[in-house]
Amino acid sequence: MKTNIHPNKFVNRHIAPSNKDLEQMRAECGAESIDSLIDETIPANIRLEKKLKLNPAVSEHQFIKELKKTASKNIVFKSYIGMGYNPVILPPVIQRNILENPGWYTQYTPYQAEIAQGRLEALLNFQTLISDVTAMDLANASLLDEGTAAAEAMSMFYSLRPRDKKEANQFFVSDECFPQTLDVLKTRANPLGIELVIGTQSTIELTDKMFGLLVQYPAGNGEIRDYSKLFNKADSKNIFKTVAADLLSLLLIKAPGEFGADAVVGSSQRFGIPMGYGGPHAAYFATREKFKRNIPGRIIGVSVDAQGNKAYRMALQTREQHIRRDKATSNICTAQALLATMAGMYAVYHGPAGLKSIAERIRNFTRILDLALGKLGYNQVNKFYFDTLLIKADEATISKIKNDSLSKFVNLRYIDSDKIGVNINEATEVNDLEELIEIFASAAGKTVDDNLINQLSANDDSEALDFMKRESDYLTHPVFNSYHSETELLRYMKILENKDLSLVHSMTPLGSCTMKLNGTTEMLGITWSEFCDIHPFAPVNQAIGYKQIFKELEADLAEITGLAAVSLQPNSGAQGEFTGLMVIREYLKSKGEGERNIVLIPSSAHGTNPASAVMAGMKVVVINCDVNGNIDLSDLKKKAEADRNQLAALMITYPSTHGVFEENVLEICETVHMYGGQVYMDGANMNAQVGLTSPGIIGA
């Protein structure tokens, strides 16, 4: 029978096994059919009784057409909002040969160092970039985002309180830190019993109740502050000091490691990574040598192989969650490896001189704008700045500026009713400066000399940052001084790529939760300007396409999981665990059962499970498993009953980490519910459930 459906189906192209392969596997399993194999594998009492209500599948060609329509609903404005997110110039050689190259984006977690030498070297480049620029002893191989990195620093130093400060539970946070960082800190501090003290760094009185502090550098409003006096006071009180720093600014101003920071955190987004409406981006975490066994995330180290040759490996793994579990320093189990690799290659490509020139150009453009605003009669508040100006004006003037900016497709940062922030970036050109100056001139009812920028460029600014000017060298390693042409970098990246195993070579018969590969068609949109060039704090009406995708995805995931609602906020599986447990925690508190704080976790569970439970302020009780990895039901019932008044939740992976659909899963969930607990289902193996069963049916 002839069909009008295009034969180029996504499922046939993307899912590797052919019908012949499936038939061979079925025969090997001794099953009569695929359906009978599924019947034998998944308990009948949890099977879906009807098909999922999802939109019909479309061809890849049709999907791209529809995605372009959706993308066109996003409107890309020139962004000067700042706040930790900046337009960038991603070198095409890096975009095409790393971001869009399956030889890089399909590599597996580098547990086997011998088949990951290229990526491990690339990540070591990233670590070297971070430790050099921050002037710290070591850095990890990246984290999820700046807010998370700041929270990890807070948690690390809380666990490192000396004996005479074990009762100290306050963490000072400057009110000039980015608001998104403050929000993450508030969430992470609460379950640990940490009290945030949010205030002004110049007037805060440091006390013995404080174990740590966090400042933004430059400050969130753009001012470059000297924190040496504050840090000296902190040292006298034995308070750990964390700096959230703009990485690019550190090429010109004194590095935090040079004025006493114990940890430096931030984002590498400015090193060639598009804004992407907020991410993903590779955050960084740098600290002192003495904290190397407490730092969160992966660390790449240099060793030797059996022949005595230099070799790279993941170092100090004994501190990580997959080994220490509930005693781990963090639940972080991975890194933004692809994006960290890109940021590292951005530094390799430009080198120290090129990076400094980019930073100097940004600083110079910001100074020109400052001088122009002064000539127009505006009150620009920041005395010392890198890339951000803070302008005070009356409400009527700000309204004129906003209306004119929006009509010209320009986004500024509007702070309260009397302040505007303007952030200059790598992508800013001279004509952009002219446009900004014209916007402010028009609002002030003034005209601008056509030669103004050339006139202002002649003004000497060499001593403006002397009080915090960077004098130390950075990026002196040969790798940052050898590959500055496209062909040189291309060859270097290809050499590293060829040292790694990826799906361009073979299947990877490892893992489950890390193997959610996206097909090429799904990847195409990530480099489209309509998706990658939108600031996360852009007005909502400029991101209608994004909102449509979020809404559709949430609805589809709710249908697939059988649950009532979905949050897309957690940006990793480990963060999803923490979020789920925090939801359970708040739910129990809302019922007046805040005393419930015990989480049952099978001994076979991912190490992130117990680590996340501790982060959420829970106590872990381990449930025994049998020789096949299945939950010991009698042990579960005994421990659930023993802790019936404190039981908060069970964390369960289904199918299990052994790949088995446990027959008694309904009874397991019913037991937990009977004793007042909730069920958190780890979605690591969720792919195996789709269309066959769901967490909602099972009892999550």
C-alpha positions as CSV (number, residue, x, y, z in Angstrom):
1,M,0.0,0.0,0.0
2,K,1.4,3.4,-1.0
3,T,1.7,6.1,1.7
4,N,2.0,9.8,1.6
5,I,4.3,9.9,4.6
6,H,7.9,10.8,3.9
7,P,10.1,7.7,4.3
8,N,12.9,9.7,6.0
9,K,11.7,9.1,9.6
10,F,13.6,10.5,12.6
11,V,13.3,7.2,14.5
12,N,14.9,5.2,11.6
13,R,17.8,7.6,11.3
14,H,18.5,8.4,14.9
15,I,17.9,5.1,16.7
16,A,20.9,2.9,15.6
17,P,19.5,-0.7,15.6
18,S,18.0,-1.8,12.4
19,N,15.1,-4.3,12.1
20,K,17.7,-7.0,11.5
21,D,19.6,-6.0,14.6
22,L,16.4,-6.0,16.7
23,E,15.5,-9.5,15.3
24,Q,18.9,-10.8,16.3
25,M,18.7,-9.4,19.8
26,R,15.2,-10.8,20.2
27,A,16.4,-14.2,19.2
28,E,19.3,-14.0,21.6
29,C,16.9,-13.2,24.4
30,G,14.7,-16.2,23.5
31,A,11.6,-14.1,23.2
32,E,8.8,-14.7,20.7
33,S,8.6,-11.0,19.7
34,I,9.6,-7.6,20.9
35,D,6.2,-7.1,22.5
36,S,6.5,-10.4,24.4
37,L,10.0,-9.3,25.5
38,I,8.5,-6.1,26.9
39,D,5.7,-8.1,28.6
40,E,8.3,-10.3,30.3
41,T,10.4,-7.3,31.3
42,I,7.9,-4.7,32.7
43,P,5.4,-5.7,35.4
44,A,1.9,-5.9,34.0
45,N,0.4,-3.9,36.9
46,I,2.3,-0.7,35.9
47,R,1.8,-0.8,32.1
48,L,0.1,2.1,30.4
49,E,-3.4,1.2,29.3
50,K,-3.5,3.8,26.5
51,K,-1.2,5.6,24.2
52,L,0.4,8.9,25.1
53,K,-1.4,12.0,23.9
54,L,1.4,13.6,22.0
55,N,1.5,15.4,18.7
56,P,2.1,13.1,15.7
57,A,5.7,12.7,14.7
58,V,7.1,14.8,11.8
59,S,10.0,14.3,9.4
60,E,13.3,15.9,10.2
61,H,12.9,18.3,7.3
62,Q,9.4,19.3,8.5
63,F,10.7,19.7,12.1
64,I,13.4,22.2,11.0
65,K,10.8,24.2,9.1
66,E,8.6,24.3,12.2
67,L,11.5,25.2,14.5
68,K,12.5,28.1,12.2
69,K,8.9,29.4,12.5
70,T,9.1,29.1,16.3
71,A,12.6,30.8,16.3
72,S,11.2,33.7,14.3
73,K,8.9,34.6,17.2
74,N,12.0,35.5,19.2
75,I,13.3,39.0,18.6
76,V,17.0,39.6,19.0
77,F,17.8,43.0,20.4
78,K,21.2,44.5,21.0
79,S,21.9,43.7,24.6
80,Y,23.6,46.0,27.1
81,I,21.9,44.5,30.2
82,G,25.0,42.7,31.5
83,M,24.4,41.1,35.0
84,G,26.8,38.2,34.1
85,Y,25.5,37.6,30.5
86,N,27.1,39.2,27.5
87,P,27.0,39.1,23.7
88,V,30.2,37.4,22.5
89,I,32.0,36.6,19.3
90,L,32.4,32.8,19.0
91,P,35.3,32.1,16.6
92,P,33.9,30.1,13.7
93,V,36.8,27.7,13.9
94,I,35.6,26.7,17.4
95,Q,31.9,26.7,16.5
96,R,32.3,24.4,13.5
97,N,35.0,22.1,14.9
98,I,33.9,21.7,18.5
99,L,30.3,22.9,19.2
100,E,29.0,21.4,15.9
101,N,31.4,18.4,15.8
102,P,30.1,15.0,17.1
103,G,33.7,14.0,17.7
104,W,33.5,16.4,20.6
105,Y,29.9,16.5,21.6
106,T,29.3,12.8,21.8
107,Q,32.2,11.8,24.0
108,Y,31.4,9.9,27.2
109,T,32.3,11.0,30.7
110,P,36.1,10.4,30.9
111,Y,36.2,7.7,33.5
112,Q,38.5,5.7,31.2
113,A,41.5,8.0,30.8
114,E,43.1,6.0,28.1
115,I,40.3,6.8,25.6
116,A,39.8,10.4,26.7
117,Q,43.3,12.0,26.5
118,G,42.2,14.7,24.1
119,R,39.3,16.0,26.1
120,L,41.2,15.7,29.4
121,E,43.9,18.0,27.9
122,A,41.3,20.4,26.7
123,L,39.8,20.6,30.2
124,L,43.2,21.0,31.7
125,N,43.6,24.0,29.4
126,F,40.4,25.4,30.9
127,Q,41.6,24.8,34.5
128,T,44.9,26.5,33.7
129,L,43.0,29.5,32.2
130,I,40.9,29.8,35.3
131,S,43.7,29.4,37.9
132,D,46.0,31.8,36.0
133,V,43.5,34.6,35.5
134,T,42.2,34.4,39.0
135,A,45.7,33.9,40.5
136,M,44.5,30.9,42.5
137,D,46.4,27.6,43.1
138,L,43.9,25.3,41.3
139,A,40.5,25.2,39.5
140,N,38.1,22.5,38.7
141,A,36.9,21.4,35.3
142,S,33.8,23.6,35.5
143,L,30.4,23.8,37.2
144,L,26.9,24.5,36.1
145,D,26.5,28.3,36.5
146,E,27.8,31.2,38.6
147,G,25.0,31.0,41.2
148,T,25.6,27.3,41.7
149,A,29.4,27.9,42.0
150,A,28.8,30.6,44.7
151,A,26.5,28.2,46.6
152,E,29.1,25.4,46.3
153,A,31.7,27.8,47.8
154,M,29.4,28.6,50.7
155,S,28.7,24.9,51.4
156,M,32.4,24.0,51.1
157,F,33.5,26.7,53.7
158,Y,30.5,25.8,56.0
159,S,31.9,22.2,56.1
160,L,35.4,23.6,56.7
161,R,34.6,25.7,59.7
162,P,37.4,25.3,62.3
163,R,36.6,23.8,65.7
164,D,36.4,27.1,67.4
165,K,33.8,28.3,64.9
166,K,31.5,25.2,64.7
167,E,28.6,27.3,66.0
168,A,29.1,30.0,63.3
169,N,26.3,29.7,60.8
170,Q,26.2,33.2,59.1
171,F,27.3,33.9,55.6
172,F,27.7,37.5,54.5
173,V,26.7,38.3,51.0
174,S,27.2,41.8,49.5
175,D,24.0,43.3,48.2
176,E,25.9,44.2,45.1
177,C,26.0,40.5,44.0
178,F,23.9,39.5,41.0
179,P,20.2,38.9,42.0
180,Q,20.2,35.4,40.4
181,T,23.1,34.4,42.6
182,L,21.4,35.7,45.7
183,D,18.3,33.6,44.9
184,V,20.4,30.4,44.5
185,L,22.2,31.1,47.8
186,K,18.9,31.6,49.6
187,T,17.6,28.2,48.4
188,R,20.8,26.4,49.2
189,A,21.4,28.0,52.6
190,N,18.1,27.2,54.1
191,P,18.2,23.4,54.5
192,L,21.7,23.6,55.8
193,G,20.8,26.0,58.6
194,I,22.9,28.7,57.1
195,E,21.7,32.3,57.8
196,L,22.4,34.7,55.0
197,V,23.4,38.2,56.1
198,I,22.8,40.5,53.0
199,G,24.2,44.0,53.3
200,T,26.7,46.7,52.2
201,Q,30.3,45.6,52.2
202,S,31.6,49.0,53.3
203,T,29.5,49.1,56.4
204,I,29.0,45.5,57.4
205,E,30.2,44.6,60.9
206,L,31.9,41.2,60.7
207,T,31.3,39.0,63.7
208,D,32.4,35.6,65.1
209,K,29.0,34.2,64.1
210,M,30.1,34.5,60.4
211,F,32.1,31.7,58.7
212,G,32.3,33.1,55.2
213,L,31.5,36.0,52.9
214,L,30.8,36.7,49.2
215,V,31.5,39.8,47.1
216,Q,31.0,40.6,43.4
217,Y,34.0,41.9,41.5
218,P,33.4,44.2,39.7
219,A,30.2,44.9,41.7
220,G,26.9,44.1,40.2
221,N,26.4,47.8,39.4
222,G,29.8,47.9,37.6
223,E,31.9,49.7,40.3
224,I,35.4,48.2,40.8
225,R,35.9,48.1,44.6
226,D,39.0,47.4,46.6
227,Y,38.1,44.7,49.1
228,S,41.5,44.5,50.8
229,K,40.3,46.2,54.1
230,L,37.2,44.0,54.2
231,F,39.3,40.9,53.7
232,N,41.8,41.9,56.3
233,K,39.0,42.2,58.8
234,A,37.7,38.8,57.7
235,D,41.1,37.2,58.3
236,S,41.1,38.6,61.8
237,K,37.8,36.8,62.4
238,N,38.8,33.6,60.6
239,I,36.1,34.2,57.9
240,F,36.5,32.5,54.5
241,K,36.4,34.9,51.6
242,T,34.8,34.2,48.2
243,V,34.9,36.5,45.2
244,A,32.4,36.2,42.3
245,A,34.5,37.7,39.5
246,D,34.1,38.7,35.9
247,L,36.7,36.6,34.2
248,L,37.5,39.0,31.3
249,S,37.9,42.0,33.6
250,L,40.7,40.1,35.5
251,L,42.9,40.6,32.5
252,L,43.1,44.3,33.4
253,I,42.4,44.5,37.1
254,K,44.0,42.9,40.1
255,A,43.2,39.2,40.5
256,P,41.2,38.1,43.6
257,G,44.0,35.7,44.5
258,E,46.3,38.7,44.8
259,F,44.1,40.4,47.5
260,G,43.4,37.3,49.6
261,A,40.5,35.4,48.2
262,D,40.0,31.8,49.5
263,A,37.8,30.9,46.5
264,V,36.9,32.6,43.2
265,V,33.8,31.7,41.3
266,G,32.1,32.9,38.2
267,S,31.1,32.2,34.6
268,S,33.3,31.6,31.5
269,Q,30.4,32.7,29.2
270,R,32.3,35.7,28.0
271,F,34.9,33.4,26.5
272,G,33.0,32.8,23.3
273,I,29.9,31.1,24.7
274,P,26.5,32.6,23.4
275,M,24.0,33.9,26.0
276,G,21.4,31.3,25.0
277,Y,18.6,32.9,27.1
278,G,20.6,32.0,30.2
279,G,22.7,29.0,29.4
280,P,24.1,26.5,29.5
281,H,27.5,28.0,30.3
282,A,30.6,26.7,32.0
283,A,31.0,28.2,35.5
284,Y,34.4,28.1,37.2
285,F,35.5,27.4,40.7
286,A,39.1,28.2,41.8
287,T,40.6,27.9,45.3
288,R,43.7,27.4,47.4
289,E,45.8,24.3,47.3
290,K,44.9,23.5,50.9
291,F,41.3,23.0,49.9
292,K,42.0,20.6,47.0
293,R,40.3,17.7,48.8
294,N,37.1,19.7,49.4
295,I,36.6,21.5,46.0
296,P,33.4,20.4,44.2
297,G,33.3,19.0,40.7
298,R,35.9,17.3,38.5
299,I,39.6,18.0,38.6
300,I,41.9,17.0,35.7
301,G,45.5,16.1,36.7
302,V,48.7,15.2,35.0
303,S,50.2,11.8,35.6
304,V,52.3,9.2,33.7
305,D,51.3,6.1,31.9
306,A,52.8,2.6,32.1
307,Q,55.6,3.6,29.7
308,G,56.4,6.7,31.6
309,N,54.8,9.1,29.2
310,K,52.8,12.1,30.3
311,A,49.1,11.2,30.7
312,Y,46.0,13.0,31.9
313,R,43.4,11.7,34.3
314,M,40.6,12.7,36.6
315,A,42.3,13.4,40.0
316,L,41.2,13.2,43.6
317,Q,38.1,11.3,42.8
318,T,37.8,9.9,46.4
319,R,36.2,13.2,47.4
320,E,33.4,12.9,44.8
321,Q,29.8,11.8,45.3
322,H,30.1,8.4,43.4
323,I,32.6,7.3,46.1
324,R,31.7,9.3,49.2
325,R,28.0,9.4,48.7
326,D,26.3,11.2,51.6
327,K,29.7,12.3,52.9
328,A,30.7,14.0,49.6
329,T,31.6,17.6,49.5
330,S,29.0,18.2,46.7
331,N,26.3,16.4,44.7
332,I,28.0,17.7,41.5
333,C,28.7,14.6,39.4
334,T,29.8,16.1,36.1
335,A,30.9,19.3,34.4
336,Q,29.9,21.6,31.5
337,A,32.7,19.8,29.6
338,L,31.8,20.9,26.0
339,L,31.4,24.5,27.0
340,A,34.5,24.5,29.2
341,T,36.4,23.1,26.2
342,M,35.1,25.9,24.0
343,A,36.1,28.6,26.6
344,G,39.5,27.1,26.9
345,M,40.0,27.0,23.1
346,Y,38.8,30.6,23.0
347,A,41.8,31.5,25.3
348,V,44.1,29.3,23.3
349,Y,43.1,31.0,20.0
350,H,43.4,34.6,21.3
351,G,46.3,34.1,23.7
352,P,47.1,36.4,26.5
353,A,47.8,39.4,24.3
354,G,44.7,38.9,22.2
355,L,42.5,38.5,25.3
356,K,43.9,41.6,26.9
357,S,43.3,43.6,23.7
358,I,39.6,42.5,23.8
359,A,39.3,43.6,27.4
360,E,41.1,46.9,26.7
361,R,38.7,47.6,23.8
362,I,35.7,47.0,26.0
363,R,37.1,49.2,28.7
364,N,37.9,51.9,26.2
365,F,34.4,51.9,24.6
366,T,32.9,52.1,28.1
367,R,35.1,55.1,28.9
368,I,34.1,56.8,25.7
369,L,30.4,56.3,26.5
370,D,31.0,57.7,30.0
371,L,32.7,60.8,28.7
372,A,29.9,61.3,26.2
373,L,27.2,61.0,28.8
374,G,29.0,63.6,30.9
375,K,29.0,66.0,28.0
376,L,25.3,65.4,27.7
377,G,24.7,66.3,31.3
378,Y,24.1,62.9,32.7
379,N,25.1,61.7,36.2
380,Q,27.2,58.6,35.7
381,V,27.8,57.2,39.2
382,N,30.6,54.7,38.8
383,K,34.1,56.1,39.4
384,F,36.1,53.0,38.6
385,Y,34.6,50.6,36.1
386,F,35.5,48.0,33.5
387,D,32.4,47.5,31.2
388,T,29.4,48.8,33.1
389,L,28.1,52.3,33.7
390,L,25.3,53.3,36.2
391,I,23.4,56.4,35.2
392,K,21.0,58.3,37.5
393,A,18.2,60.4,35.9
394,D,14.7,61.5,36.6
395,E,11.8,59.1,35.8
396,A,10.6,61.1,32.7
397,T,14.1,61.0,31.1
398,I,14.4,57.3,31.8
399,S,11.0,56.7,30.2
400,K,12.2,58.6,27.1
401,I,15.4,56.5,27.0
402,K,13.5,53.3,27.3
403,N,11.0,54.1,24.6
404,D,13.7,55.2,22.2
405,S,15.9,52.2,23.0
406,L,13.1,49.7,22.4
407,S,12.2,51.4,19.1
408,K,15.8,50.9,18.0
409,F,15.8,47.2,19.2
410,V,18.2,48.0,22.1
411,N,17.9,46.6,25.6
412,L,19.4,48.4,28.6
413,R,19.1,47.5,32.3
414,Y,16.5,49.5,34.1
415,I,17.1,49.6,37.8
416,D,14.4,51.1,40.0
417,S,12.7,54.3,38.5
418,D,15.8,56.5,38.5
419,K,18.8,54.4,37.4
420,I,19.9,52.7,34.2
421,G,22.8,50.3,33.7
422,V,24.7,50.0,30.4
423,N,27.1,47.1,29.8
424,I,29.5,47.2,26.9
425,N,30.7,43.9,25.5
426,E,33.0,42.2,22.9
427,A,30.4,42.5,20.1
428,T,30.0,46.3,20.6
429,E,31.1,48.3,17.6
430,V,31.7,52.0,17.0
431,N,28.3,52.4,15.3
432,D,26.7,50.8,18.4
433,L,28.4,53.4,20.6
434,E,27.1,56.2,18.3
435,E,23.6,54.7,18.6
436,L,23.7,54.6,22.4
437,I,25.0,58.1,22.6
438,E,22.2,59.3,20.2
439,I,19.6,57.6,22.4
440,F,20.8,59.5,25.5
441,A,21.2,62.7,23.6
442,S,17.7,62.6,22.2
443,A,16.2,62.0,25.7
444,A,18.2,65.1,26.9
445,G,17.1,67.2,24.0
446,K,20.6,67.6,22.7
447,T,22.5,66.9,19.5
448,V,25.8,65.1,19.1
449,D,28.9,66.2,17.2
450,D,29.6,63.7,14.3
451,N,33.2,63.5,15.4
452,L,32.5,63.1,19.1
453,I,33.8,59.5,19.5
454,N,37.1,60.4,17.7
455,Q,37.5,63.4,20.0
456,L,36.8,61.4,23.2
457,S,39.1,58.5,22.0
458,A,42.1,60.9,22.2
459,N,41.7,61.4,26.0
460,D,44.3,59.6,28.0
461,D,43.0,57.0,30.4
462,S,46.2,55.2,31.3
463,E,46.0,55.9,35.0
464,A,42.3,55.4,35.6
465,L,42.6,51.8,37.0
466,D,46.0,52.2,38.7
467,F,44.7,51.6,42.2
468,M,43.6,48.1,41.1
469,K,45.6,47.6,37.9
470,R,46.9,44.0,37.3
471,E,50.6,43.7,37.1
472,S,51.1,39.9,37.2
473,D,51.5,37.7,34.1
474,Y,49.0,35.1,33.0
475,L,48.6,32.3,30.4
476,T,52.4,31.9,29.9
477,H,52.1,28.2,29.1
478,P,53.0,27.4,25.5
479,V,49.5,26.1,24.7
480,F,48.2,29.7,25.0
481,N,51.0,31.1,22.9
482,S,51.2,28.7,19.9
483,Y,47.8,28.4,18.0
484,H,46.7,31.9,17.0
485,S,45.8,31.2,13.4
486,E,42.8,29.3,12.3
487,T,44.8,26.5,10.7
488,E,47.1,26.1,13.8
489,L,44.1,25.9,16.1
490,L,42.2,23.6,13.7
491,R,45.1,21.2,13.7
492,Y,45.5,21.3,17.5
493,M,41.8,20.6,18.1
494,K,41.9,17.8,15.6
495,I,44.9,16.2,17.3
496,L,43.0,16.2,20.6
497,E,39.8,15.0,19.0
498,N,41.5,12.0,17.5
499,K,42.7,10.9,21.0
500,D,39.2,10.4,22.2
501,L,36.6,7.8,21.7
502,S,33.2,9.1,20.7
503,L,30.2,8.0,18.7
504,V,32.1,8.8,15.5
505,H,34.2,5.7,16.3
506,S,31.8,3.3,17.9
507,M,29.0,2.9,20.4
508,T,29.8,3.6,24.0
509,P,28.7,0.6,26.1
510,L,28.8,2.5,29.3
511,G,26.4,4.4,31.6
512,S,22.8,5.3,31.2
513,C,22.0,8.6,32.7
514,T,24.7,10.3,30.6
515,M,23.7,8.8,27.3
516,K,20.8,11.0,26.3
517,L,22.2,11.8,22.9
518,N,20.5,14.5,20.8
519,G,20.3,13.8,17.1
520,T,21.9,16.2,14.6
521,T,18.5,17.7,13.7
522,E,17.9,18.6,17.3
523,M,21.3,20.3,17.6
524,L,20.9,22.6,14.6
525,G,19.0,25.3,16.4
526,I,21.5,26.0,19.1
527,T,23.6,28.2,16.9
528,W,20.7,30.2,15.4
529,S,20.8,33.8,16.5
530,E,17.2,33.7,17.5
531,F,18.0,31.2,20.2
532,C,21.6,31.9,21.2
533,D,21.7,35.8,21.2
534,I,18.9,36.5,23.6
535,H,19.7,37.7,27.1
536,P,17.9,35.8,30.0
537,F,16.5,39.1,31.4
538,A,15.3,40.4,28.1
539,P,11.6,41.4,28.2
540,V,9.3,38.4,27.9
541,N,7.7,39.6,24.7
542,Q,11.1,39.3,22.9
543,A,11.2,35.6,23.7
544,I,7.8,34.3,22.6
545,G,9.5,31.4,20.7
546,Y,11.3,30.3,23.8
547,K,8.1,30.5,25.8
548,Q,6.3,28.4,23.2
549,I,9.0,25.7,23.4
550,F,8.9,25.7,27.2
551,K,5.1,25.4,27.3
552,E,5.0,22.6,24.8
553,L,7.9,20.7,26.4
554,E,6.4,21.0,29.9
555,A,3.0,19.7,28.6
556,D,4.7,16.7,26.8
557,L,6.8,15.8,29.8
558,A,3.8,16.0,32.1
559,E,2.0,13.6,29.7
560,I,5.0,11.2,29.5
561,T,5.7,11.2,33.2
562,G,2.0,11.1,34.2
563,L,2.6,13.9,36.7
564,A,0.7,17.2,37.1
565,A,3.3,19.8,36.4
566,V,6.9,20.1,35.2
567,S,9.8,22.5,36.1
568,L,12.5,23.0,33.5
569,Q,14.7,25.0,35.9
570,P,17.2,22.3,37.2
571,N,20.0,22.2,34.7
572,S,21.4,18.8,35.6
573,G,20.2,15.5,37.0
574,A,21.8,16.2,40.4
575,Q,20.1,19.6,40.5
576,G,16.9,17.9,39.6
577,E,17.3,15.6,42.6
578,F,17.9,18.5,44.9
579,T,14.9,20.4,43.5
580,G,12.6,17.4,43.9
581,L,13.7,16.9,47.6
582,M,13.2,20.6,48.3
583,V,9.7,20.4,46.8
584,I,9.0,17.4,49.1
585,R,10.5,19.3,52.1
586,E,8.3,22.3,51.5
587,Y,5.2,20.2,50.9
588,L,5.7,18.4,54.2
589,K,6.3,21.8,56.0
590,S,3.0,23.1,54.5
591,K,1.2,20.1,56.1
592,G,2.8,20.9,59.5
593,E,5.1,17.9,59.2
594,G,8.4,19.7,58.9
595,E,10.0,17.2,61.3
596,R,10.0,14.6,58.6
597,N,13.6,14.6,57.4
598,I,14.7,11.0,56.7
599,V,15.2,9.8,53.2
600,L,15.4,6.1,52.4
601,I,18.0,5.3,49.6
602,P,18.8,1.9,48.2
603,S,22.5,0.9,48.4
604,S,22.5,0.5,44.6
605,A,21.4,4.1,43.9
606,H,23.5,6.7,42.1
607,G,25.9,8.5,44.5
608,T,24.2,11.8,43.7
609,N,21.1,10.6,45.6
610,P,22.5,10.6,49.1
611,A,24.6,13.7,48.4
612,S,21.5,15.6,47.2
613,A,19.6,14.4,50.3
614,V,22.2,15.8,52.6
615,M,22.2,19.1,50.7
616,A,18.4,19.3,51.2
617,G,18.9,19.0,54.9
618,M,17.8,15.3,55.1
619,K,19.2,12.3,56.9
620,V,20.0,9.3,54.8
621,V,19.0,5.8,55.8
622,V,20.4,3.1,53.4
623,I,18.1,0.3,52.2
624,N,19.7,-3.0,51.5
625,C,19.6,-4.6,48.1
626,D,19.8,-8.3,47.1
627,V,22.6,-9.9,45.0
628,N,20.8,-8.8,41.8
629,G,20.6,-5.2,42.9
630,N,16.9,-5.2,43.8
631,I,15.5,-3.4,46.8
632,D,15.2,-5.7,49.9
633,L,11.5,-5.2,50.5
634,S,11.6,-6.5,54.1
635,D,14.5,-4.1,55.0
636,L,12.5,-1.3,53.4
637,K,9.4,-2.1,55.4
638,K,11.4,-2.5,58.7
639,K,13.2,0.9,58.3
640,A,10.1,2.7,57.0
641,E,8.2,1.6,60.1
642,A,11.0,2.4,62.4
643,D,11.2,6.0,61.1
644,R,7.5,6.4,60.5
645,N,7.3,9.7,62.3
646,Q,10.3,11.2,60.5
647,L,10.1,9.6,57.1
648,A,10.2,12.2,54.3
649,A,10.9,10.3,51.1
650,L,12.3,7.3,49.2
651,M,14.6,8.0,46.3
652,I,14.4,5.3,43.7
653,T,15.8,4.8,40.2
654,Y,13.5,2.9,37.8
655,P,14.4,0.8,36.1
656,S,17.2,0.3,38.6
657,T,20.8,1.2,38.1
658,H,21.2,-2.5,37.2
659,G,18.7,-2.1,34.4
660,V,15.9,-4.1,36.0
661,F,12.2,-3.2,36.3
662,E,11.6,-4.5,39.8
663,E,8.4,-6.5,40.1
664,N,7.4,-5.1,43.5
665,V,7.8,-1.5,42.7
666,L,4.2,-0.7,43.5
667,E,4.4,-2.3,46.9
668,I,7.6,-0.3,47.5
669,C,6.0,3.0,46.8
670,E,2.8,2.1,48.7
671,T,4.9,1.2,51.8
672,V,6.5,4.6,51.8
673,H,3.2,6.4,51.3
674,M,1.6,4.4,54.1
675,Y,4.2,5.7,56.5
676,G,3.7,9.3,55.4
677,G,6.6,9.7,53.0
678,Q,6.8,10.8,49.3
679,V,8.6,9.0,46.4
680,Y,11.2,10.8,44.4
681,M,12.0,8.9,41.2
682,D,15.4,9.5,39.7
683,G,14.9,10.0,36.0
684,A,18.3,8.6,35.0
685,N,16.7,5.6,33.2
686,M,13.4,7.4,32.3
687,N,14.0,6.6,28.6
688,A,13.2,3.0,29.3
689,Q,9.7,3.9,30.7
690,V,8.5,6.2,27.9
691,G,5.3,4.9,26.3
692,L,5.3,1.7,28.4
693,T,4.8,3.0,32.0
694,S,5.3,6.2,33.9
695,P,6.4,7.6,37.3
696,G,2.8,8.7,37.9
697,I,1.4,5.2,37.5
698,I,4.2,3.7,39.7
699,G,3.5,6.1,42.5
700,A,6.2,8.8,42.3
